[in-house]
Amino acid sequence: MWGGSQWWTLGRETLTAILAELAGNEWLRESFEFSAVPDELAFQTIHANRLGLTARSFTGPMLTDVSREPAPFVFRTLDEAPPIPPGKLFLRKIADDAAAAVIAQLESRWKEG
C-alpha cells in the first residue's frame, strides 16, 4: 500500500494506465472503494507497483492525520496539528467553519517569523 494526495499531478500516460487498470480489474477497484481516502491510496499504490517501487512511499506536500478519528482528521485549529515536518506545505482537512480562524493563525505565525 502506498499513499499520497496529489494524484492529479501525475502525467497523462501514468493516469491513463492507472485508469485502465482500475476499469479492467473489479477486485482491485473494490479493494479501494470503501477505504477512508480511496483516491489517495489507489492511484499511488497502482503507480508504485507498476514501477516496482519498494523502498519509499509517495508523499505529497499535505499533512494528513489518519491516526485520529474521523480519519482523515478534520482540524479546527493549528493547535490540533502536530509539528509540521519539512516538505509539508498545508493541512488536510480543515473544517469549513474553522477556515477563517486557521488562516488568521497562519498569518500570525508568518508575521512572527
N, CA, C and O atoms as a GROMACS GRO file, in nm:
protein
  452
    1MET      N    1   0.084  -0.119   0.000
    1MET     CA    2   0.000   0.000   0.000
    1MET      C    3   0.088   0.124   0.000
    1MET      O    4   0.187   0.131   0.072
    2TRP      N    5   0.050   0.219  -0.080
    2TRP     CA    6   0.118   0.348  -0.088
    2TRP      C    7   0.015   0.456  -0.072
    2TRP      O    8  -0.102   0.436  -0.106
    3GLY      N    9   0.054   0.570  -0.020
    3GLY     CA   10  -0.041   0.678  -0.002
    3GLY      C   11   0.014   0.810  -0.047
    3GLY      O   12   0.135   0.830  -0.055
    4GLY      N   13  -0.074   0.900  -0.077
    4GLY     CA   14  -0.038   1.034  -0.119
    4GLY      C   15  -0.164   1.109  -0.153
    4GLY      O   16  -0.272   1.050  -0.158
    5SER      N   17  -0.152   1.236  -0.177
    5SER     CA   18  -0.274   1.312  -0.202
    5SER      C   19  -0.269   1.396  -0.328
    5SER      O   20  -0.363   1.470  -0.356
    6GLN      N   21  -0.163   1.386  -0.404
    6GLN     CA   22  -0.153   1.469  -0.522
    6GLN      C   23  -0.159   1.387  -0.652
    6GLN      O   24  -0.078   1.407  -0.742
    7TRP      N   25  -0.255   1.296  -0.660
    7TRP     CA   26  -0.264   1.212  -0.778
    7TRP      C   27  -0.292   1.295  -0.903
    7TRP      O   28  -0.258   1.253  -1.014
    8TRP      N   29  -0.356   1.412  -0.886
    8TRP     CA   30  -0.390   1.494  -1.003
    8TRP      C   31  -0.267   1.556  -1.068
    8TRP      O   32  -0.279   1.617  -1.175
    9THR      N   33  -0.150   1.542  -1.008
    9THR     CA   34  -0.028   1.595  -1.069
    9THR      C   35   0.044   1.491  -1.152
    9THR      O   36   0.149   1.520  -1.210
   10LEU      N   37  -0.009   1.371  -1.159
   10LEU     CA   38   0.053   1.267  -1.242
   10LEU      C   39   0.029   1.299  -1.390
   10LEU      O   40  -0.070   1.363  -1.425
   11GLY      N   41   0.120   1.254  -1.474
   11GLY     CA   42   0.109   1.281  -1.617
   11GLY      C   43   0.000   1.198  -1.685
   11GLY      O   44  -0.051   1.102  -1.628
   12ARG      N   45  -0.034   1.240  -1.806
   12ARG     CA   46  -0.141   1.174  -1.883
   12ARG      C   47  -0.113   1.024  -1.903
   12ARG      O   48  -0.204   0.943  -1.886
   13GLU      N   49   0.009   0.988  -1.938
   13GLU     CA   50   0.041   0.847  -1.962
   13GLU      C   51   0.021   0.764  -1.836
   13GLU      O   52  -0.035   0.654  -1.841
   14THR      N   53   0.066   0.816  -1.724
   14THR     CA   54   0.051   0.745  -1.597
   14THR      C   55  -0.095   0.733  -1.558
   14THR      O   56  -0.140   0.625  -1.521
   15LEU      N   57  -0.169   0.843  -1.567
   15LEU     CA   58  -0.311   0.838  -1.530
   15LEU      C   59  -0.390   0.747  -1.622
   15LEU      O   60  -0.480   0.676  -1.576
   16THR      N   61  -0.359   0.748  -1.750
   16THR     CA   62  -0.428   0.661  -1.845
   16THR      C   63  -0.407   0.514  -1.807
   16THR      O   64  -0.501   0.435  -1.810
   17ALA      N   65  -0.284   0.479  -1.772
   17ALA     CA   66  -0.254   0.342  -1.732
   17ALA      C   67  -0.325   0.304  -1.602
   17ALA      O   68  -0.378   0.193  -1.589
   18ILE      N   69  -0.328   0.395  -1.506
   18ILE     CA   70  -0.394   0.368  -1.378
   18ILE      C   71  -0.545   0.351  -1.399
   18ILE      O   72  -0.604   0.258  -1.346
   19LEU      N   73  -0.605   0.440  -1.477
   19LEU     CA   74  -0.749   0.430  -1.502
   19LEU      C   75  -0.785   0.302  -1.576
   19LEU      O   76  -0.888   0.241  -1.549
   20ALA      N   77  -0.699   0.261  -1.670
   20ALA     CA   78  -0.723   0.136  -1.742
   20ALA      C   79  -0.716   0.017  -1.645
   20ALA      O   80  -0.797  -0.076  -1.655
   21GLU      N   81  -0.620   0.021  -1.553
   21GLU     CA   82  -0.608  -0.086  -1.454
   21GLU      C   83  -0.732  -0.090  -1.364
   21GLU      O   84  -0.785  -0.198  -1.336
   22LEU      N   85  -0.778   0.025  -1.319
   22LEU     CA   86  -0.898   0.029  -1.234
   22LEU      C   87  -1.022  -0.016  -1.309
   22LEU      O   88  -1.106  -0.088  -1.254
   23ALA      N   89  -1.034   0.024  -1.436
   23ALA     CA   90  -1.151  -0.013  -1.515
   23ALA      C   91  -1.154  -0.163  -1.545
   23ALA      O   92  -1.262  -0.223  -1.552
   24GLY      N   93  -1.037  -0.222  -1.561
   24GLY     CA   94  -1.031  -0.362  -1.600
   24GLY      C   95  -1.015  -0.461  -1.487
   24GLY      O   96  -1.012  -0.582  -1.510
   25ASN      N   97  -1.004  -0.412  -1.364
   25ASN     CA   98  -0.980  -0.502  -1.252
   25ASN      C   99  -1.079  -0.468  -1.140
   25ASN      O  100  -1.050  -0.387  -1.053
   26GLU      N  101  -1.195  -0.533  -1.144
   26GLU     CA  102  -1.302  -0.503  -1.048
   26GLU      C  103  -1.256  -0.530  -0.905
   26GLU      O  104  -1.287  -0.453  -0.815
   27TRP      N  105  -1.184  -0.640  -0.883
   27TRP     CA  106  -1.137  -0.673  -0.749
   27TRP      C  107  -1.048  -0.561  -0.693
   27TRP      O  108  -1.064  -0.521  -0.578
   28LEU      N  109  -0.956  -0.513  -0.775
   28LEU     CA  110  -0.866  -0.406  -0.732
   28LEU      C  111  -0.945  -0.279  -0.701
   28LEU      O  112  -0.923  -0.215  -0.598
   29ARG      N  113  -1.035  -0.243  -0.790
   29ARG     CA  114  -1.116  -0.123  -0.771
   29ARG      C  115  -1.197  -0.130  -0.642
   29ARG      O  116  -1.201  -0.034  -0.565
   30GLU      N  117  -1.261  -0.245  -0.618
   30GLU     CA  118  -1.341  -0.261  -0.497
   30GLU      C  119  -1.256  -0.267  -0.371
   30GLU      O  120  -1.303  -0.235  -0.262
   31SER      N  121  -1.130  -0.306  -0.385
   31SER     CA  122  -1.041  -0.310  -0.270
   31SER      C  123  -1.018  -0.172  -0.211
   31SER      O  124  -0.996  -0.158  -0.091
   32PHE      N  125  -1.024  -0.070  -0.295
   32PHE     CA  126  -1.001   0.066  -0.251
   32PHE      C  127  -1.130   0.146  -0.231
   32PHE      O  128  -1.130   0.247  -0.162
   33GLU      N  129  -1.237   0.101  -0.291
   33GLU     CA  130  -1.360   0.180  -0.299
   33GLU      C  131  -1.412   0.226  -0.163
   33GLU      O  132  -1.463   0.337  -0.152
   34PHE      N  133  -1.400   0.144  -0.062
   34PHE     CA  134  -1.460   0.178   0.067
   34PHE      C  135  -1.357   0.220   0.171
   34PHE      O  136  -1.388   0.223   0.290
   35SER      N  137  -1.236   0.250   0.130
   35SER     CA  138  -1.136   0.299   0.225
   35SER      C  139  -1.165   0.447   0.256
   35SER      O  140  -1.243   0.511   0.186
   36ALA      N  141  -1.101   0.498   0.360
   36ALA     CA  142  -1.127   0.636   0.404
   36ALA      C  143  -1.090   0.738   0.296
   36ALA      O  144  -1.161   0.837   0.279
   37VAL      N  145  -0.984   0.715   0.225
   37VAL     CA  146  -0.939   0.808   0.120
   37VAL      C  147  -0.898   0.726  -0.003
   37VAL      O  148  -0.780   0.714  -0.033
   38PRO      N  149  -0.997   0.668  -0.074
   38PRO     CA  150  -0.965   0.573  -0.181
   38PRO      C  151  -0.875   0.627  -0.291
   38PRO      O  152  -0.783   0.558  -0.335
   39ASP      N  153  -0.900   0.750  -0.338
   39ASP     CA  154  -0.819   0.800  -0.449
   39ASP      C  155  -0.677   0.831  -0.404
   39ASP      O  156  -0.585   0.830  -0.485
   40GLU      N  157  -0.658   0.857  -0.275
   40GLU     CA  158  -0.526   0.890  -0.225
   40GLU      C  159  -0.445   0.765  -0.192
   40GLU      O  160  -0.327   0.775  -0.157
   41LEU      N  161  -0.507   0.649  -0.202
   41LEU     CA  162  -0.437   0.523  -0.185
   41LEU      C  163  -0.427   0.448  -0.318
   41LEU      O  164  -0.321   0.395  -0.352
   42ALA      N  165  -0.536   0.443  -0.391
   42ALA     CA  166  -0.540   0.362  -0.513
   42ALA      C  167  -0.442   0.410  -0.618
   42ALA      O  168  -0.365   0.330  -0.672
   43PHE      N  169  -0.443   0.538  -0.649
   43PHE     CA  170  -0.357   0.589  -0.756
   43PHE      C  171  -0.210   0.566  -0.725
   43PHE      O  172  -0.135   0.518  -0.810
   44GLN      N  173  -0.168   0.600  -0.602
   44GLN     CA  174  -0.027   0.583  -0.567
   44GLN      C  175   0.012   0.436  -0.559
   44GLN      O  176   0.122   0.399  -0.601
   45THR      N  177  -0.075   0.352  -0.505
   45THR     CA  178  -0.044   0.210  -0.493
   45THR      C  179  -0.029   0.145  -0.631
   45THR      O  180   0.067   0.072  -0.654
   46ILE      N  181  -0.122   0.172  -0.720
   46ILE     CA  182  -0.114   0.115  -0.855
   46ILE      C  183   0.012   0.165  -0.926
   46ILE      O  184   0.085   0.086  -0.986
   47HIS      N  185   0.037   0.294  -0.919
   47HIS     CA  186   0.154   0.352  -0.986
   47HIS      C  187   0.285   0.295  -0.929
   47HIS      O  188   0.373   0.256  -1.005
   48ALA      N  189   0.297   0.291  -0.798
   48ALA     CA  190   0.420   0.241  -0.735
   48ALA      C  191   0.443   0.095  -0.769
   48ALA      O  192   0.556   0.054  -0.793
   49ASN      N  193   0.336   0.016  -0.770
   49ASN     CA  194   0.352  -0.126  -0.802
   49ASN      C  195   0.385  -0.148  -0.949
   49ASN      O  196   0.459  -0.240  -0.982
   50ARG      N  197   0.331  -0.064  -1.037
   50ARG     CA  198   0.366  -0.073  -1.180
   50ARG      C  199   0.515  -0.047  -1.199
   50ARG      O  200   0.579  -0.108  -1.284
   51LEU      N  201   0.569   0.046  -1.118
   51LEU     CA  202   0.711   0.080  -1.129
   51LEU      C  203   0.800  -0.015  -1.051
   51LEU      O  204   0.922  -0.008  -1.063
   52GLY      N  205   0.742  -0.103  -0.971
   52GLY     CA  206   0.820  -0.195  -0.890
   52GLY      C  207   0.889  -0.127  -0.772
   52GLY      O  208   0.992  -0.174  -0.726
   53LEU      N  209   0.832  -0.016  -0.725
   53LEU     CA  210   0.894   0.057  -0.614
   53LEU      C  211   0.869  -0.015  -0.482
   53LEU      O  212   0.759  -0.064  -0.457
   54THR      N  213   0.972  -0.021  -0.399
   54THR     CA  214   0.957  -0.085  -0.269
   54THR      C  215   1.022  -0.007  -0.156
   54THR      O  216   0.994  -0.035  -0.039
   55ALA      N  217   1.107   0.088  -0.185
   55ALA     CA  218   1.191   0.148  -0.082
   55ALA      C  219   1.133   0.273  -0.018
   55ALA      O  220   1.175   0.311   0.091
   56ARG      N  221   1.038   0.338  -0.082
   56ARG     CA  222   0.988   0.463  -0.025
   56ARG      C  223   0.841   0.481  -0.059
   56ARG      O  224   0.790   0.418  -0.151
   57SER      N  225   0.776   0.565   0.013
   57SER     CA  226   0.635   0.593  -0.010
   57SER      C  227   0.620   0.727  -0.079
   57SER      O  228   0.697   0.820  -0.054
   58PHE      N  229   0.522   0.737  -0.167
   58PHE     CA  230   0.489   0.867  -0.226
   58PHE      C  231   0.423   0.951  -0.118
   58PHE      O  232   0.326   0.908  -0.057
   59THR      N  233   0.473   1.066  -0.097
   59THR     CA  234   0.405   1.158  -0.008
   59THR      C  235   0.400   1.291  -0.078
   59THR      O  236   0.481   1.320  -0.166
   60GLY      N  237   0.306   1.370  -0.040
   60GLY     CA  238   0.291   1.500  -0.103
   60GLY      C  239   0.308   1.610  -0.002
   60GLY      O  240   0.345   1.586   0.113
   61PRO      N  241   0.282   1.731  -0.044
   61PRO     CA  242   0.302   1.845   0.045
   61PRO      C  243   0.193   1.864   0.150
   61PRO      O  244   0.198   1.959   0.227
   62MET      N  245   0.093   1.775   0.154
   62MET     CA  246  -0.014   1.787   0.252
   62MET      C  247   0.016   1.705   0.376
   62MET      O  248   0.062   1.590   0.366
   63LEU      N  249  -0.009   1.763   0.493
   63LEU     CA  250  -0.003   1.688   0.618
   63LEU      C  251  -0.142   1.633   0.644
   63LEU      O  252  -0.236   1.709   0.667
   64THR      N  253  -0.156   1.502   0.641
   64THR     CA  254  -0.283   1.436   0.664
   64THR      C  255  -0.269   1.347   0.786
   64THR      O  256  -0.176   1.266   0.793
   65ASP      N  257  -0.358   1.361   0.881
   65ASP     CA  258  -0.352   1.282   1.004
   65ASP      C  259  -0.460   1.174   0.999
   65ASP      O  260  -0.578   1.204   1.013
   66VAL      N  261  -0.420   1.050   0.978
   66VAL     CA  262  -0.516   0.940   0.976
   66VAL      C  263  -0.509   0.860   1.105
   66VAL      O  264  -0.570   0.753   1.115
   67SER      N  265  -0.436   0.909   1.204
   67SER     CA  266  -0.424   0.838   1.331
   67SER      C  267  -0.539   0.870   1.426
   67SER      O  268  -0.558   0.800   1.526
   68ARG      N  269  -0.615   0.976   1.398
   68ARG     CA  270  -0.727   1.016   1.484
   68ARG      C  271  -0.857   1.009   1.406
   68ARG      O  272  -0.860   1.020   1.284
   69GLU      N  273  -0.966   0.991   1.480
   69GLU     CA  274  -1.099   0.987   1.420
   69GLU      C  275  -1.158   1.126   1.416
   69GLU      O  276  -1.134   1.204   1.509
   70PRO      N  277  -1.234   1.160   1.316
   70PRO     CA  278  -1.253   1.080   1.195
   70PRO      C  279  -1.128   1.085   1.108
   70PRO      O  280  -1.061   1.188   1.101
   71ALA      N  281  -1.097   0.976   1.045
   71ALA     CA  282  -0.980   0.970   0.958
   71ALA      C  283  -1.022   0.997   0.814
   71ALA      O  284  -1.116   0.933   0.766
   72PRO      N  285  -0.958   1.088   0.744
   72PRO     CA  286  -0.854   1.177   0.793
   72PRO      C  287  -0.911   1.279   0.890
   72PRO      O  288  -1.024   1.327   0.874
   73PHE      N  289  -0.832   1.312   0.992
   73PHE     CA  290  -0.874   1.404   1.096
   73PHE      C  291  -0.905   1.541   1.038
   73PHE      O  292  -0.834   1.588   0.949
   74VAL      N  293  -1.012   1.604   1.087
   74VAL     CA  294  -1.052   1.737   1.041
   74VAL      C  295  -1.006   1.838   1.147
   74VAL      O  296  -1.056   1.839   1.259
   75PHE      N  297  -0.911   1.922   1.110
   75PHE     CA  298  -0.855   2.020   1.202
   75PHE      C  299  -0.949   2.139   1.218
   75PHE      O  300  -1.012   2.184   1.122
   76ARG      N  301  -0.956   2.190   1.340
   76ARG     CA  302  -1.034   2.310   1.369
   76ARG      C  303  -0.942   2.425   1.408
   76ARG      O  304  -0.981   2.541   1.399
   77THR      N  305  -0.820   2.393   1.453
   77THR     CA  306  -0.719   2.493   1.487
   77THR      C  307  -0.581   2.437   1.454
   77THR      O  308  -0.565   2.316   1.441
   78LEU      N  309  -0.485   2.523   1.441
   78LEU     CA  310  -0.348   2.476   1.419
   78LEU      C  311  -0.293   2.407   1.542
   78LEU      O  312  -0.202   2.324   1.533
   79ASP      N  313  -0.349   2.440   1.660
   79ASP     CA  314  -0.304   2.375   1.783
   79ASP      C  315  -0.331   2.225   1.782
   79ASP      O  316  -0.264   2.150   1.852
   80GLU      N  317  -0.429   2.181   1.704
   80GLU     CA  318  -0.460   2.038   1.693
   80GLU      C  319  -0.360   1.965   1.605
   80GLU      O  320  -0.352   1.842   1.608
   81ALA      N  321  -0.285   2.039   1.526
   81ALA     CA  322  -0.191   1.977   1.433
   81ALA      C  323  -0.059   1.945   1.504
   81ALA      O  324  -0.015   2.019   1.592
   82PRO      N  325   0.003   1.835   1.464
   82PRO     CA  326   0.137   1.807   1.518
   82PRO      C  327   0.235   1.906   1.456
   82PRO      O  328   0.199   1.979   1.364
   83PRO      N  329   0.358   1.910   1.505
   83PRO     CA  330   0.456   1.995   1.437
   83PRO      C  331   0.462   1.959   1.288
   83PRO      O  332   0.471   1.841   1.252
   84ILE      N  333   0.456   2.059   1.205
   84ILE     CA  334   0.452   2.034   1.060
   84ILE      C  335   0.595   2.006   1.012
   84ILE      O  336   0.682   2.093   1.022
   85PRO      N  337   0.619   1.885   0.960
   85PRO     CA  338   0.755   1.847   0.919
   85PRO      C  339   0.798   1.918   0.791
   85PRO      O  340   0.715   1.968   0.716
   86PRO      N  341   0.928   1.922   0.768
   86PRO     CA  342   0.978   1.983   0.642
   86PRO      C  343   0.913   1.917   0.521
   86PRO      O  344   0.892   1.795   0.520
   87GLY      N  345   0.884   1.995   0.421
   87GLY     CA  346   0.825   1.942   0.298
   87GLY      C  347   0.673   1.940   0.298
   87GLY      O  348   0.612   1.917   0.194
   88LYS      N  349   0.611   1.962   0.412
   88LYS     CA  350   0.465   1.968   0.418
   88LYS      C  351   0.425   2.114   0.413
   88LYS      O  352   0.472   2.194   0.494
   89LEU      N  353   0.340   2.149   0.319
   89LEU     CA  354   0.305   2.288   0.296
   89LEU      C  355   0.168   2.327   0.348
   89LEU      O  356   0.142   2.445   0.372
   90PHE      N  357   0.079   2.230   0.366
   90PHE     CA  358  -0.054   2.264   0.415
   90PHE      C  359  -0.121   2.143   0.478
   90PHE      O  360  -0.077   2.029   0.458
   91LEU      N  361  -0.228   2.168   0.554
   91LEU     CA  362  -0.302   2.064   0.624
   91LEU      C  363  -0.418   2.013   0.540
   91LEU      O  364  -0.475   2.087   0.460
   92ARG      N  365  -0.450   1.889   0.559
   92ARG     CA  366  -0.570   1.831   0.503
   92ARG      C  367  -0.641   1.764   0.616
   92ARG      O  368  -0.580   1.674   0.674
   93LYS      N  369  -0.744   1.790   0.652
   93LYS     CA  370  -0.858   1.868   0.616
   93LYS      C  371  -0.880   1.972   0.724
   93LYS      O  372  -0.845   1.949   0.840
   94ILE      N  373  -0.937   2.086   0.688
   94ILE     CA  374  -0.972   2.190   0.784
   94ILE      C  375  -1.122   2.210   0.774
   94ILE      O  376  -1.177   2.223   0.665
   95ALA      N  377  -1.188   2.212   0.889
   95ALA     CA  378  -1.334   2.230   0.892
   95ALA      C  379  -1.370   2.362   0.826
   95ALA      O  380  -1.304   2.464   0.848
   96ASP      N  381  -1.475   2.361   0.746
   96ASP     CA  382  -1.519   2.482   0.675
   96ASP      C  383  -1.541   2.599   0.770
   96ASP      O  384  -1.498   2.711   0.743
   97ASP      N  385  -1.609   2.572   0.881
   97ASP     CA  386  -1.641   2.682   0.972
   97ASP      C  387  -1.521   2.727   1.056
   97ASP      O  388  -1.532   2.824   1.131
   98ALA      N  389  -1.408   2.658   1.043
   98ALA     CA  390  -1.286   2.696   1.116
   98ALA      C  391  -1.181   2.757   1.024
   98ALA      O  392  -1.075   2.799   1.070
   99ALA      N  393  -1.208   2.760   0.895
   99ALA     CA  394  -1.106   2.804   0.798
   99ALA      C  395  -1.056   2.946   0.824
   99ALA      O  396  -0.936   2.971   0.819
  100ALA      N  397  -1.146   3.038   0.852
  100ALA     CA  398  -1.106   3.177   0.875
  100ALA      C  399  -1.014   3.188   0.996
  100ALA      O  400  -0.915   3.261   0.992
  101ALA      N  401  -1.044   3.114   1.103
  101ALA     CA  402  -0.960   3.118   1.223
  101ALA      C  403  -0.823   3.057   1.195
  101ALA      O  404  -0.722   3.108   1.243
  102VAL      N  405  -0.818   2.948   1.118
  102VAL     CA  406  -0.691   2.884   1.086
  102VAL      C  407  -0.607   2.979   0.998
  102VAL      O  408  -0.486   2.990   1.017
  103ILE      N  409  -0.671   3.046   0.904
  103ILE     CA  410  -0.599   3.143   0.821
  103ILE      C  411  -0.540   3.253   0.908
  103ILE      O  412  -0.425   3.293   0.889
  104ALA      N  413  -0.617   3.302   1.003
  104ALA     CA  414  -0.567   3.406   1.094
  104ALA      C  415  -0.448   3.355   1.175
  104ALA      O  416  -0.352   3.429   1.195
  105GLN      N  417  -0.454   3.230   1.221
  105GLN     CA  418  -0.342   3.172   1.294
  105GLN      C  419  -0.217   3.164   1.206
  105GLN      O  420  -0.107   3.195   1.250
  106LEU      N  421  -0.236   3.121   1.082
  106LEU     CA  422  -0.123   3.110   0.990
  106LEU      C  423  -0.062   3.247   0.962
  106LEU      O  424   0.060   3.263   0.963
  107GLU      N  425  -0.147   3.345   0.936
  107GLU     CA  426  -0.097   3.480   0.909
  107GLU      C  427  -0.019   3.534   1.028
  107GLU      O  428   0.083   3.601   1.011
  108SER      N  429  -0.066   3.505   1.147
  108SER     CA  430   0.005   3.548   1.269
  108SER      C  431   0.143   3.484   1.278
  108SER      O  432   0.241   3.550   1.311
  109ARG      N  433   0.149   3.354   1.248
  109ARG     CA  434   0.278   3.284   1.251
  109ARG      C  435   0.374   3.342   1.146
  109ARG      O  436   0.493   3.359   1.173
  110TRP      N  437   0.322   3.371   1.027
  110TRP     CA  438   0.408   3.425   0.920
  110TRP      C  439   0.465   3.560   0.960
  110TRP      O  440   0.581   3.589   0.933
  111LYS      N  441   0.382   3.643   1.023
  111LYS     CA  442   0.427   3.776   1.064
  111LYS      C  443   0.531   3.769   1.174
  111LYS      O  444   0.619   3.855   1.184
  112GLU      N  445   0.520   3.666   1.259
  112GLU     CA  446   0.615   3.649   1.370
  112GLU      C  447   0.751   3.602   1.321
  112GLU      O  448   0.854   3.628   1.384
  113GLY      N  449   0.750   3.533   1.211
  113GLY     CA  450   0.879   3.493   1.175
  113GLY      C  451   0.915   3.398   1.078
  113GLY      O  452   1.034   3.374   1.058
   0.00000   0.00000   0.00000
